[in-house]
Amino acid sequence: MQGSTQKFATPQSFSVMQDKTAFYTHLNSVYSSVPRADIIIVMGDLNAQVGADNYGLERVTIKNGFWSRNENGDMLVDFCNENLLVIGGTVFKHKTCNKVTWVHPDGHTENQIDHIMIQQRWRKSMCDVRNIRNGCPESQIKNSGCIKAIAECRKKSKIQYECFK
């Protein structure tokens, strides 16, 4: 099995709808070009708040999201629903400090905007997804922290993905 990486900029929450639509169109085309036999993991700072409400979307968001959904979150949830992905940060129950990936400079406004998604058929391979604030440079903690996902392969060897901003 081969791996590949694609990087591109995510539109901010205040971006115009045309930019957001173009981003998800491009993401969809990249996603659909990957062979279905591969394990596909989509991750990054998507500026999307997916929220805790998962009514009708139980296969995409699993009750443990944070706060409420914004427009970018709607688009991300739609993308995941269309492509049979689950949002890892909503699968595992954690304290708020382990869900929050961005803190406003005022120190009070917190959001979960960085996400890791995996195909629904591989959901049980993901052992944990959380924001880890220990070990991150102080500047990163104020802005986003680090996300750590632990996936367990069929051979029982653990793979760790750490994303640093």
Contacts in CASP RR format, 6 or more apart in sequence:
PFRMAT RR
TARGET T0000
AUTHOR 0000-0000-0000
METHOD contacts of the structure
MODEL  1
MQGSTQKFATPQSFSVMQDKTAFYTHLNSVYSSVPRADIIIVMGDLNAQV
GADNYGLERVTIKNGFWSRNENGDMLVDFCNENLLVIGGTVFKHKTCNKV
TWVHPDGHTENQIDHIMIQQRWRKSMCDVRNIRNGCPESQIKNSGCIKAI
AECRKKSKIQYECFK
1 37 0 8 1.000
1 38 0 8 1.000
1 39 0 8 1.000
2 38 0 8 1.000
3 38 0 8 1.000
4 34 0 8 1.000
6 30 0 8 1.000
8 23 0 8 1.000
8 26 0 8 1.000
8 27 0 8 1.000
9 23 0 8 1.000
10 23 0 8 1.000
10 44 0 8 1.000
10 45 0 8 1.000
10 46 0 8 1.000
10 47 0 8 1.000
11 19 0 8 1.000
11 20 0 8 1.000
11 23 0 8 1.000
11 47 0 8 1.000
11 72 0 8 1.000
12 47 0 8 1.000
13 47 0 8 1.000
13 70 0 8 1.000
13 71 0 8 1.000
13 72 0 8 1.000
20 71 0 8 1.000
20 72 0 8 1.000
20 75 0 8 1.000
24 75 0 8 1.000
24 78 0 8 1.000
24 79 0 8 1.000
27 42 0 8 1.000
27 79 0 8 1.000
28 79 0 8 1.000
28 82 0 8 1.000
28 83 0 8 1.000
31 40 0 8 1.000
31 42 0 8 1.000
31 83 0 8 1.000
34 40 0 8 1.000
39 118 0 8 1.000
39 119 0 8 1.000
39 122 0 8 1.000
39 125 0 8 1.000
40 85 0 8 1.000
40 118 0 8 1.000
40 119 0 8 1.000
41 116 0 8 1.000
41 117 0 8 1.000
41 118 0 8 1.000
41 149 0 8 1.000
41 151 0 8 1.000
41 161 0 8 1.000
42 85 0 8 1.000
42 115 0 8 1.000
42 116 0 8 1.000
42 117 0 8 1.000
42 118 0 8 1.000
43 114 0 8 1.000
43 115 0 8 1.000
43 116 0 8 1.000
43 117 0 8 1.000
43 147 0 8 1.000
43 149 0 8 1.000
43 161 0 8 1.000
43 163 0 8 1.000
44 114 0 8 1.000
44 115 0 8 1.000
44 116 0 8 1.000
44 147 0 8 1.000
44 163 0 8 1.000
45 101 0 8 1.000
45 113 0 8 1.000
45 114 0 8 1.000
45 144 0 8 1.000
45 165 0 8 1.000
46 72 0 8 1.000
46 73 0 8 1.000
46 76 0 8 1.000
46 113 0 8 1.000
46 114 0 8 1.000
46 115 0 8 1.000
47 72 0 8 1.000
47 113 0 8 1.000
48 70 0 8 1.000
48 72 0 8 1.000
48 73 0 8 1.000
48 75 0 8 1.000
48 76 0 8 1.000
48 113 0 8 1.000
48 115 0 8 1.000
49 66 0 8 1.000
49 67 0 8 1.000
49 68 0 8 1.000
49 69 0 8 1.000
49 70 0 8 1.000
49 72 0 8 1.000
49 73 0 8 1.000
49 111 0 8 1.000
49 112 0 8 1.000
49 113 0 8 1.000
50 61 0 8 1.000
50 65 0 8 1.000
50 69 0 8 1.000
50 73 0 8 1.000
50 76 0 8 1.000
50 77 0 8 1.000
50 87 0 8 1.000
50 90 0 8 1.000
50 112 0 8 1.000
50 115 0 8 1.000
51 61 0 8 1.000
51 65 0 8 1.000
51 66 0 8 1.000
51 67 0 8 1.000
51 68 0 8 1.000
51 69 0 8 1.000
51 73 0 8 1.000
51 90 0 8 1.000
51 112 0 8 1.000
52 63 0 8 1.000
52 64 0 8 1.000
52 65 0 8 1.000
52 66 0 8 1.000
52 67 0 8 1.000
52 68 0 8 1.000
52 90 0 8 1.000
53 68 0 8 1.000
53 69 0 8 1.000
54 60 0 8 1.000
54 61 0 8 1.000
54 62 0 8 1.000
54 63 0 8 1.000
54 65 0 8 1.000
54 90 0 8 1.000
57 77 0 8 1.000
57 81 0 8 1.000
59 81 0 8 1.000
59 84 0 8 1.000
59 86 0 8 1.000
59 120 0 8 1.000
60 77 0 8 1.000
60 80 0 8 1.000
60 81 0 8 1.000
60 85 0 8 1.000
60 86 0 8 1.000
60 87 0 8 1.000
61 77 0 8 1.000
61 86 0 8 1.000
61 87 0 8 1.000
61 90 0 8 1.000
62 86 0 8 1.000
62 87 0 8 1.000
62 88 0 8 1.000
62 90 0 8 1.000
62 91 0 8 1.000
63 90 0 8 1.000
64 89 0 8 1.000
64 90 0 8 1.000
64 91 0 8 1.000
64 92 0 8 1.000
64 93 0 8 1.000
64 94 0 8 1.000
64 99 0 8 1.000
65 87 0 8 1.000
65 89 0 8 1.000
65 90 0 8 1.000
65 99 0 8 1.000
65 112 0 8 1.000
66 96 0 8 1.000
66 99 0 8 1.000
66 100 0 8 1.000
66 110 0 8 1.000
66 111 0 8 1.000
66 112 0 8 1.000
67 110 0 8 1.000
67 111 0 8 1.000
67 112 0 8 1.000
69 77 0 8 1.000
72 113 0 8 1.000
76 87 0 8 1.000
76 115 0 8 1.000
77 87 0 8 1.000
79 85 0 8 1.000
80 86 0 8 1.000
80 87 0 8 1.000
80 117 0 8 1.000
84 119 0 8 1.000
84 120 0 8 1.000
84 121 0 8 1.000
85 117 0 8 1.000
85 118 0 8 1.000
85 119 0 8 1.000
85 120 0 8 1.000
86 117 0 8 1.000
86 118 0 8 1.000
86 119 0 8 1.000
86 120 0 8 1.000
86 123 0 8 1.000
87 115 0 8 1.000
87 116 0 8 1.000
87 117 0 8 1.000
88 115 0 8 1.000
88 116 0 8 1.000
88 117 0 8 1.000
88 118 0 8 1.000
88 126 0 8 1.000
88 129 0 8 1.000
88 149 0 8 1.000
89 99 0 8 1.000
89 112 0 8 1.000
89 115 0 8 1.000
89 116 0 8 1.000
89 129 0 8 1.000
89 130 0 8 1.000
91 123 0 8 1.000
91 126 0 8 1.000
91 129 0 8 1.000
92 128 0 8 1.000
92 129 0 8 1.000
92 130 0 8 1.000
94 130 0 8 1.000
96 110 0 8 1.000
97 131 0 8 1.000
97 133 0 8 1.000
98 130 0 8 1.000
98 131 0 8 1.000
98 132 0 8 1.000
99 112 0 8 1.000
99 130 0 8 1.000
99 131 0 8 1.000
100 110 0 8 1.000
100 111 0 8 1.000
100 112 0 8 1.000
100 131 0 8 1.000
101 111 0 8 1.000
101 112 0 8 1.000
101 113 0 8 1.000
101 114 0 8 1.000
101 131 0 8 1.000
101 144 0 8 1.000
101 145 0 8 1.000
101 147 0 8 1.000
102 110 0 8 1.000
102 111 0 8 1.000
102 112 0 8 1.000
102 113 0 8 1.000
102 114 0 8 1.000
102 143 0 8 1.000
102 144 0 8 1.000
103 109 0 8 1.000
103 110 0 8 1.000
103 141 0 8 1.000
103 142 0 8 1.000
103 143 0 8 1.000
104 110 0 8 1.000
105 142 0 8 1.000
112 131 0 8 1.000
113 144 0 8 1.000
114 131 0 8 1.000
114 144 0 8 1.000
114 147 0 8 1.000
114 163 0 8 1.000
114 165 0 8 1.000
116 126 0 8 1.000
116 129 0 8 1.000
116 147 0 8 1.000
116 149 0 8 1.000
116 161 0 8 1.000
116 163 0 8 1.000
118 125 0 8 1.000
118 126 0 8 1.000
118 151 0 8 1.000
122 151 0 8 1.000
125 151 0 8 1.000
125 152 0 8 1.000
125 153 0 8 1.000
125 154 0 8 1.000
126 149 0 8 1.000
126 150 0 8 1.000
126 151 0 8 1.000
126 152 0 8 1.000
127 150 0 8 1.000
127 151 0 8 1.000
127 152 0 8 1.000
127 158 0 8 1.000
128 148 0 8 1.000
128 149 0 8 1.000
128 150 0 8 1.000
129 147 0 8 1.000
129 148 0 8 1.000
129 149 0 8 1.000
129 150 0 8 1.000
130 147 0 8 1.000
130 148 0 8 1.000
131 145 0 8 1.000
131 146 0 8 1.000
131 147 0 8 1.000
131 148 0 8 1.000
132 145 0 8 1.000
132 146 0 8 1.000
132 147 0 8 1.000
132 148 0 8 1.000
133 141 0 8 1.000
133 145 0 8 1.000
133 146 0 8 1.000
135 146 0 8 1.000
136 145 0 8 1.000
136 146 0 8 1.000
136 164 0 8 1.000
140 146 0 8 1.000
140 164 0 8 1.000
140 165 0 8 1.000
143 165 0 8 1.000
144 165 0 8 1.000
145 164 0 8 1.000
145 165 0 8 1.000
146 162 0 8 1.000
146 163 0 8 1.000
146 164 0 8 1.000
146 165 0 8 1.000
147 162 0 8 1.000
147 163 0 8 1.000
148 160 0 8 1.000
148 161 0 8 1.000
148 162 0 8 1.000
148 163 0 8 1.000
149 160 0 8 1.000
149 161 0 8 1.000
150 158 0 8 1.000
150 159 0 8 1.000
150 160 0 8 1.000
150 161 0 8 1.000
151 158 0 8 1.000
151 159 0 8 1.000
151 160 0 8 1.000
151 161 0 8 1.000
152 158 0 8 1.000
152 159 0 8 1.000
153 159 0 8 1.000
END
